[in-house]
Amino acid sequence: MAGGLWSFVITCVGLALIVGLIWVAIAMLEVDEGFKNIARLAVGGLALLIFLIAVGAALGLGGSGMVAISPVALIEFAIGLIVVLVVIYIAKLVITRFGVMVTEINYVLAAVALIVILIMAGKALFGGGLGFIPSGSFGSSGKRSDSVPYISAPASIIQAERR
């Protein structure tokens, strides 16, 4: 029983942190209020579902296997948010420099950014992370074991060197 309660507390803290990050990122984007409302509603609904699953798991009703919030997922999600916001910032600088259809392109970029943020949120909350940081175990020497690569990147962009 205590293990279920502890998992519930950890899930709630992780949920609050990720939802807070999403809301801050949504506020930073210059996008139509309709898009912001859709994203906020999706995130709020997702948070409610995860909370209900965590309550069910704490009460012994099952469902604990669906939620996979981890410290690595939280860090990866924050990294992903920063990358999305930096890419949007750079893209806006380039678009403004050339001055062609600035409003229209910014609108589409903001919509794509929200979609990416929502996909990352889903992976961070239910998939256990985005895959940027390997979650393997460390040996007694403090070095990562031979079975886990040092560097992990999405879509195998970077080939890891095994040590």
C-alpha positions, -999 to 999 in steps of 0.1 A, spaced: 0 0 0 28 24 9 45 17 -25 13 26 -43 10 58 -23 46 68 -30 42 61 -67 11 83 -66 30 112 -50 58 109 -76 34 108 -105 16 139 -92 48 159 -88 61 148 -122 27 157 -137 27 191 -121 62 199 -134 55 188 -170 22 205 -172 38 237 -158 65 236 -184 40 231 -211 19 261 -199 50 283 -198 60 272 -233 25 278 -247 25 313 -232 59 321 -249 46 312 -283 31 340 -304 2 320 -318 -35 324 -322 -54 322 -289 -75 294 -304 -44 272 -308 -33 280 -273 -68 271 -260 -67 237 -279 -32 230 -265 -42 239 -229 -74 218 -231 -54 188 -244 -28 192 -217 -54 197 -190 -73 166 -202 -41 146 -203 -32 157 -168 -66 147 -155 -64 113 -171 -30 107 -157 -41 118 -122 -71 94 -124 -48 65 -134 -25 74 -106 -54 75 -81 -66 41 -94 -31 26 -90 -28 40 -55 -61 24 -45 -51 -9 -60 -75 -6 -89 -48 -11 -115 -36 12 -143 -1 20 -129 16 6 -160 3 33 -182 20 62 -165 58 65 -170 69 98 -156 105 97 -148 132 123 -139 149 116 -173 116 122 -191 113 156 -173 148 167 -182 143 155 -218 110 173 -221 126 205 -208 154 201 -234 129 195 -261 109 226 -252 141 248 -252 151 234 -286 116 241 -301 116 276 -288 151 284 -301 142 269 -335 111 291 -336 131 322 -326 158 316 -353 131 308 -379 113 341 -371 146 360 -374 152 345 -409 116 351 -420 116 387 -408 149 393 -426 135 383 -459 101 398 -452 80 375 -474 46 364 -460 59 369 -424 25 367 -407 14 336 -426 47 317 -420 48 327 -383 13 313 -380 22 280 -395 54 278 -375 36 284 -342 10 257 -350 38 232 -358 56 241 -326 24 234 -306 20 201 -323 56 192 -315 52 203 -279 21 181 -275 38 151 -290 67 155 -267 44 159 -237 26 126 -245 59 108 -249 73 123 -216 42 114 -197 32 80 -211 63 68 -229 89 74 -202 110 99 -222 120 112 -256 151 91 -260 177 119 -258 193 106 -226 198 68 -222 182 55 -190 205 25 -185 221 16 -153 254 27 -140 280 3 -127 298 5 -94 326 25 -110 301 53 -119 305 47 -156 277 36 -178 277 -1 -185 289 -16 -218 254 -25 -228 242 11 -229 255 37 -254 268 70 -240 250 91 -266 214 84 -277 197 106 -303 163 104 -320 161 87 -353 197 74 -349 212 107 -360 242 102 -338 258 68 -337 268 59 -302 303 47 -294 302 17 -270 327 19 -242 
